[in-house]
């Protein structure tokens, strides 16, 4: 599959809330609700030469805690395996936004 960077991913607030609520209702104590990444980091990934989007992998730290891995994606659908990647998110909880 070829990627362009113009793929549509937008959902309504209602759809987003339903997805979040469905997950939140199934959470166990200690589960992570969300991961925050700053604009500067995300733009540094997106602004790499040949990058048309990002892919988010599920990962797990040595202590067993869930973490996300952010990588850039090229038009051929392959990951940018050299360059800027990240995880080190700010987790919710404890750092959550206004409850919606």
Secondary structure, DSSP 8 states (H G I E B T S, - for coil): ----S-------HHHHHHHHHHHHHH--TT---EEE--HHHHHHHHTSTT--EEEEEEEE-TTS-EEEEEEEE-TTS-B--SS--B---EEETTS--S--
